[in-house]
Amino acid sequence: MPSPDLSLYHGSTPLANKVAGHQNVMSDESGSLVIKPALPREIAFYHMLGSAPRSSALAQLKPFVAQFYGTLRLEGQLDGLGGISKEGIKVGEVPESIVLENLAHNYTRPCVLDAKLGTELHAPDASEEKRARMEKQARETTSHATGLRLTGCQIWHAPTSSYILTPKSYGKSLTPSSLPAGIIRFFPLPTDKLASLVLPLSPSSDNASTPSTGGGVSHLPLTPADPASLEKLTAPGPSGSSEKVPGPDSPTEPVEYTSHAIPPALLLRLLSAIDGKMAELEHVISRLEARFIGASALLVYEGDPERLEDALNRYDERQKALSVAAQGRGPGQSVKDADLEGDDEEEEEEEEEEDDELEDDYDSSTSSDDDSQDGQRADARRARRCPPFTLKMIDFAHTRLVQGEGRDEGVLLGLRTLRGLIQGRIGQVNADMGRQGASP
C-alpha cells in the first residue's frame, strides 16, 4: 500500500529538522507539534506511559520522552463551504497519528542527532525475511557490536548560514573504531574540518534572519542553501592567518566546512551537561523490564553560541536548585522535577510578565511595521525559552514491557556506547584547550 498522504491534515507541513526516520512525519502550522503515523502498539505505549503511577519505574522515563498530546484520525477534509468532504479520500488507508511536541521548536539553530539504539532491530513477530534482513544489517553496521548506530545529524554552520547534513548512509558506513569520527561531525571544534556529504540546507530568505538582529528568527522551513553562500570565504584562523571556509571551485570539488562557531570552552560545558543527562537516562532504562526495539536517542542542542551560553547559564541555575532541594531531603529520598513545580510556575509567571513588558514596549514604538514587531516578540520569547540541549528517546512502534524477562541489555549497551563517545569528545576538547593554552 502506498504511503498515506498526511498533507490532508489541515494546515500540516512536512517536518523540518528531521534527520532520520520514516517519511510522512508532519508539523502543524506553528511548528510546535509533530504529527506522525503510528501503529497501535506505539499509541498504547504513550497512553500507558501517561497513566503510569508516579512511584513506578516506567514513570521515571517520562522526562526522557516527548510530550504526548493525543491522536488524530483522518475523517475527511474541509470543503469550500466549511463542511467535511470524504470525496477522493480513502480514510481507512490513513493510519491514526500521534501528536507530539516538536523537540526542535524552541531552538533558533537546532543541531539534531538521531542515534538508533539496541543490538536487536526486529520485533519478535517479524517475518523470517525481515528478521534475516535486520540481523544482517545489525552485523554489517555498528549496531550488533556496540548497540548504537548514528542514523543522521545536522549542525548549524554560521559562516555559510546553512546546515551541515550527515545522512543515514554515513552512519551505516562506520565501524566501531570509527564511531568517534561520527561524533566529531556533531560536536565540532572551531578548527575541525568536516567534509560535505549532502546538499546543505539553510533557512529560507522569507523566514530567517541573524539572531543578533532581533528579527523574526525561525528554523522553519529549511530550503537548499543559495549557491552563492557556498563560495570560497576567508576567516581568521587560530593563529591569525586566513583559512578557507567551505565552497566549491567547481561542482565536482567537495565542500569542506571549518570555522565552526561554538568555542571550545562552551562546547565543553555542553558536552559535560549532556554526559550528566545521559547517566540519568541510563539509570532509568536499567530499572525497566522492557524491550525498546527500533527506538532511538534524539539529541538536540542550540547552534547559536550566544543563545547556547545563555541557555547553559539557566540550566546550571536549575541544577543548583535541584542540588539545594536534594540536601533538604531525607536518606533514600530523591528529587524529581515535579518537586520544583513551584519554581516552574514562578518562571512561567516571570516570562508572562516579560512578554507583557515587551508588548508594551512595542506598542509604544513609533514603528508601523506590525509584522516586524511580531517577529521580534516571537524571537525574544524563543530566546528566553531556548534550552541548551534536549535528550529524549523516540520511536516506540515495537516497544513492549516484559515483566520478569529483565532489562534491555542491547539498548543499555547503546546508551553506554553513546555516553562513551561523549566522554571521549570531552577528553579531546580538553586536550585542544590545553594545546591552545600552551601555545605562545
C-alpha positions, 0 to 999 in steps of 0.5 A, a space after each residue: 500500500 502506498 504511503 498515506 498522504 498526511 498533507 490532508 491534515 489541515 494546515 500540516 507541513 512536512 517536518 523540518 529538522 528531521 534527520 532520520 526516520 520514516 517519511 510522512 512525519 508532519 508539523 502543524 502550522 506553528 511548528 510546535 507539534 509533530 504529527 506522525 503515523 503510528 501503529 497501535 502498539 506505539 499509541 498504547 505505549 504513550 497512553 500507558 506511559 501517561 497513566 503510569 503511577 508516579 512511584 513506578 519505574 516506567 514513570 521515571 522515563 517520562 522526562 526522557 520522552 516527548 510530550 504526548 498530546 493525543 491522536 488524530 484520525 483522518 475523517 475527511 477534509 474541509 470543503 469550500 463551504 466549511 463542511 467535511 468532504 470524504 470525496 477522493 479520500 480513502 480514510 481507512 488507508 490513513 493510519 491514526 497519528 500521534 501528536 507530539 511536541 516538536 523537540 526542535 521548536 524552541 531552538 533558533 539553530 537546532 543541531 539534531 542527532 538521531 542515534 538508533 539504539 539496541 543490538 536487536 532491530 526486529 520485533 519478535 513477530 517479524 517475518 523470517 525475511 525481515 528478521 534475516 534482513 535486520 540481523 544482517 544489517 545489525 552485523 554489517 553496521 555498528 549496531 550488533 557490536 556496540 548497540 548504537 548506530 548514528 542514523 543522521 545529524 545536522 549542525 548549524 554552520 554560521 559562516 555559510 548560514 546553512 546546515 551541515 547534513 550527515 545522512 543515514 548512509 554515513 552512519 551505516 558506513 562506520 565501524 566501531 573504531 570509527 564511531 568517534 569520527 561520527 561524533 566529531 561531525 556533531 560536536 565540532 571544534 572551531 578548527 575541525 574540518 568536516 567534509 560535505 556529504 549532502 546538499 546543505 540546507 539553510 533557512 529560507 530568505 522569507 523566514 530567517 534572519 541573524 539572531 543578533 538582529 532581533 528579527 523574526 528568527 525561525 528554523 522553519 522551513 529549511 530550503 537548499 542553501 543559495 549557491 552563492 553562500 557556498 563560495 570560497 570565504 576567508 576567516 581568521 584562523 587560530 593563529 591569525 592567518 586566513 583559512 578557507 571556509 567551505 565552497 566549491 571551485 567547481 561542482 565536482 570539488 567537495 565542500 569542506 566546512 571549518 570555522 565552526 562557531 561554538 568555542 571550545 570552552 562552551 562546547 565543553 560545558 555542553 558536552 559535560 551537561 549532556 554526559 550528566 543527562 545521559 547517566 540519568 537516562 541510563 539509570 532509568 532504562 536499567 530499572 525497566 523490564 522492557 524491550 525498546 526495539 527500533 527506538 532511538 536517542 534524539 539529541 538536540 542542542 542550540 547552534 547559536 553560541 550566544 543563545 547556547 551560553 545563555 541557555 547553559 547559564 539557566 540550566 546550571 541555575 536549575 541544577 543548583 536548585 535541584 542540588 539545594 532541594 536534594 540536601 533538604 531531603 531525607 536518606 533514600 529520598 530523591 528529587 524529581 522535577 515535579 518537586 520544583 513545580 513551584 519554581 516552574 510556575 514562578 518562571 512561567 509567571 516571570 516570562 508572562 510578565 516579560 512578554 507583557 513588558 515587551 508588548 508594551 514596549 512595542 506598542 509604544 514604538 513609533 514603528 508601523 511595521 506590525 509584522 516586524 514587531 511580531 517577529 521580534 516578540 516571537 524571537 525574544 520569547 524563543 530566546 528566553 525559552 531556548 534550552 541548551 540541549 534536549 535528550 529524549 528517546 523516540 520511536 516506540 512502534 515495537 516497544 513492549 514491557 516484559 515483566 520478569 524477562 529483565 532489562 534491555 541489555 542491547 539498548 543499555 549497551 547503546 546508551 553506554 556506547 553513546 555516553 562513551 563517545 561523549 566522554 571521549 569528545 570531552 577528553 579531546 576538547 580538553 586536550 585542544 584547550 590545553 594545546 591552545 593554552 600552551 601555545 605562545 
